[in-house]
């Protein structure tokens, strides 16, 4: 199978090269057969990479430890689902996974894109083929071929890092990869539009779903990554401003900016240059993120092993940046806006400033990530830029962004009048003010937390008002019941109201971030029967009584489980168990080898207010006397709930079908939406 | 021959000891099988202590001291983990560097140094990279100021440019294009009347 896999990679590299050369040469314009060949090359690349992917999975599942990659990331006692997930656990496999998923997306794009944009598709094929060729080159010429064989066959493999043996790790990396990879499709269409000079809104319509898909996967990937860090790493947090985490945030921020600004282009024909820049920038940032993860240029807890592949990514990043921006520069005059901004008090202006904040935060995160390198170049002094720096710089920017989230929907398109603004802001601003007063009355004095939660109240007011007015409009127009009117309102204008649901999710994130400011940690050494008390920021007192430590074997590990009897304010909550796990490989029955250092499994009890987070650190002198770290983190639950809301909102916006131009459904939908928008002031100017 | 005899004697001794042990500790032996911990007393020894990682010291009041925690959140562990001292010592229990640095922090505080002085001492000893965030002095100020300054400058420029362009557009009498949303609005007169009534009701 390794021979077949390697062969597929080489043939795919040649096919990709052919598609790239023919596509960019433009010869296909006079040769329909070459056009067909180009389109088919996308499917051929997919077929060949499917063969390569299946070959690697075959090697993994059959425990062929003669394959270096299989021996490095699996062992014979590793559960099957982790063996499957080991495909993307290491550098080599993840490169193949990236190329394979891109080939799937490229084929889907070719297959599903309307024939109206047929003249863009050969260029799209050329761009996607070029990216695939790059990844294959990194594998084949950068000594990252996953089918490389060893000179001997080990009795067993090294096994998978225990921290990766978590259900989130079977989903989180693919989700993030899918987010990164799918940005290639909007980028390919953007380059195709620039090359073909077809710069009307057509290419935007062609990529509308793709941008949402990409943003959706990135959001899911980032949130799942936070969840994995929280439940698996045991440090009691979910975001550490690590360079690799930052790298995933960068394209998310620019894609979010694009999703907002593209509405202005579609509705008003403005920001055409800006949107093109954002798409190109998002793609380059996704490559930049991969470069950071794989080059080892910046110290990170997530990095893959350092290798030459970083140079490939750097070279590709430089070449792609120069080529893309040169192309954009040559088409600059063709991207003139169709209309001008009429008023600074308009939704367009609000979106513009929202874009400024999103891109500004992206710049700030990039700046902080690269600042250690910059400092070393200029001063020759190594410095660390960690969470205190990012929090200091980004928290104020995040608060401004939150404020704009609430302002944007309240301002009318084109131009808002003062009376309209007064009417629109009355309820949200009132709710924000009420939140502020309540927080101050409850004795909360942390400046950023008070401001953030007050603004959260304001944004909640905005969103509630939007839903309420739209629902009321439908209720009065169609005599629908309120719940039915709400469902129809969302269903008929999925992009807008799906977007609002996403905003609700983001609001929950901010609430959770505020809670994190009140995190408390306490360490304790407990003999069996000993009790420790911990006071939570909400004023509850937790009592934890150590029961003991029991040891047993399970699957591929020795488990040391430390159990505690937990109660809150005298009320029994139950037993909580945190574990130490020593993983081992077993070449033959009874012949064991410890594979990694003991890892920790956290005990978490979560409710709407706070999480009780217990880590069994280890034992004193090999006895049952256990050392615990007990952490209480308020409002974390809202982060996962917000993630669910965000995913739901994303699915609503992406849901296929829906009204098409001039269809009777659209007329009805527009009328309903128009009515709602009229209420929110769009015609007030 | 003598070696074989010695082995046989050892085997018999061990065998007898096992049988005797089983006879005297019958019921207790059964309970020991249920509980994998064969230690004695309230803090029994673990059967496999190595699988819980390296032995840990007992927690002291200084470990939970708020000042110690605050200082340690600002100082980086030098083991290569990229975490601060507190997070490393309470997360990566295999690390021996962060407990050492923790003891150093506690020692410095107990010697009478203030919070800032302890941090300064770490910078003197381990260099500027001992800090989780650079001090805002000299070139480091750029790190803190540039993002906000860039956003402020771009925002102000954008606002001024758009205001100016808007004025020029108005002076030239350019009619703005309709909003895409409304040029597709197609409704019966009755529906439009209801729309107006809704809007006016809300205005009132």
Interface residues (C-beta under 8 A of the other chain):
Chain A: X233 X234 X235 X237 X240 X242 X266 X267 X268 X269 X299 X300 X301 X338 X339 X340 X341 X342 X343 X344 X349 X352 X353 X356 X357 X360 X363 X364 X367 X368 X371 X375 X378 X379 X381 X382 X383 X384 X385 X386 X387 X388 X389 X392 X393 X396 X397 X413 X414 X419 X423 X469 X473 X476 X477 X521 X522 X523 X524 X525 X527 X528 X529 X548 X549 X550 X551 X552 X558 X560 X580 X581 X582 X597 X598 X600 X615 X616 X617 X618 X619 X620 X621 X622 X623 X624 X625 X627 X629 X661 X662 X666 X667 X670 X671 X673 X674 X675 X677 X678 X679 X682 X683
Chain B: X35 X36 X37 X39 X42 X43 X44 X45 X46 X47 X48 X49 X50 X51 X52 X53 X54 X55 X56 X57 X58 X59 X63 X64 X69 X73 X74 X76 X80 X81 X82 X83 X84 X86 X87 X90 X91 X93 X94 X127 X128 X129 X130 X131 X132 X133 X134 X139 X140 X143 X144 X146 X147 X148 X150 X151 X154 X155 X158 X159 X162 X163 X165 X166 X169 X174 X176 X177 X179 X180 X181 X182 X184 X185 X186 X187 X191 X194 X195 X198 X199 X202 X203
